[in-house]
Amino acid sequence: MKRRIWFIVGFVALIAVLSGCSQINEPITPESKGFWNEYIVYPLSWLIKYVAHVLGGSFGLSIIVVTIFIRLLILPLMIQQTRNAKAMQALQPEIQKLREKYSSKDMQTQQKLQQEMMLLFQKHGVNPMAGCFPILIQMPILIGFYHAIMRTREIAEHDFLWFDLGGKDPYYILPIIAGVTTFIQQKIMMVNAGQQNPQMAMMLWMMPIMIVIFAINFPAALSLYWVVGNIFSIVQTYLIKGPTMDATHSGGTKK
């Protein structure tokens, strides 16, 4: 679990660094060369501009529509992640028994514990790394959005509500909302899925803080993408896990 957490943190940090180092000052055009430009940045730039044209020139609304469209595309993967979380939840009693059986902290015992847990996951068809896949898939899209916004003059020069899409939110409203919605999203995902795990509890707080820091320093359009995507995920997760969550809270109240 610790390795998975540090892998995610390291991957996010690496992407954040790389996003500021690669052609960020070069305008994106149909002639831009390279896999990154041709298949990620330019298509996103074109799609945002096209939708904005359809919506009467509102690039803010365009980003919202494109964000929802992208979320719908990866919805099957997110549903699979939620189902995997439910499966992990069902295995918690057996996992706890294994931890009690192999409670010694020496390396040999811990290796045996990991082996037994992997056998348990394989037996029930559960992938403990499935929760990482949506993050890994979304990161290129996030950075693609960042480049599309920074390298497309039409996007960066427009405003929406109280902020400029290509600049930072002057009142830090979007970064705060992005952090809060990230916290809510993770909290909902963790209902009945390893709440007692200290590493999961650490991520519950670490990820929102990281999102706020990134959102403060990135263009407001990217924060808008984050907020809309988080709200979509919250609604989606609640609709999928709603009955389980309600039962959990009711059960807790009765105790």
C-alpha positions, 0 to 999 in steps of 0.5 A: 500500500505504501509503495502504491501511495508513493508511486502515485505521489511521485508520478503526479509530481513528475508530471507536474515538473515535466508539464512546465519543461516541454514546449510550453511557450510554443503555440499549438497549431495543426503543424505542431510535430510530435506524438504529444502535440499531434495526439493529445494537445492539439486535439484537446485545443481543437475540441475546446475551440470547436465546442466554444464556437458552437456555444457562442464563443464561451470557452468557459462553458466549452471546458465544462462540456469537454470535461463532462465528455471526457468523463463520460468516455472514461466512465466504464473505467471508473465504474470498474474502479468502484466495483473493485472497491466494493470487492475490496470491501467484501474482502476486508474481514479475510484481509484482517484475519491474514494480518492477525495471522501474520502480525509479526513485523519481520521481513519473512512474515511480511513477505508471507502476508503479501503472498497470501493477500495476493493469492486472496486477490487472485482467487476473488478476481480483485486488482488492488492496483485498479484504483490507480488506473483512472489517475494514470489515465487522467494525468495526460489529459490534465497536462494536455489541458494545461498545454492546450490552455497555455498554448492556444491564444483564443483560450488563454485570452478569454475570461469566464465568470470572475477569472481569466481562463489563462491566468490564476484565480485572483480570489483562490475560489476555484483552488479551494473548491477543487481541494474540497471536492477532491476530499469529498470524492475520496471520502465517498470512495473510502466508505466501507473500503479500508477506512481503518488503513492509516495510509488511506487516511493519509491520502485522504488529506494529502491529495486535496492539499496537493490539488490546491497547491497545483490549482493555485499555481496553474491557470484557472481553466485547469482548476475549472476542469478539476472542479467539474470533473470532481463534481461529476465523479462525486455524483457518479460514485454516489449513484453507484455506491448510494445504497451501500453508503446509506446502509453503512451510515444507518448501521453506524447510527444503530451501533 
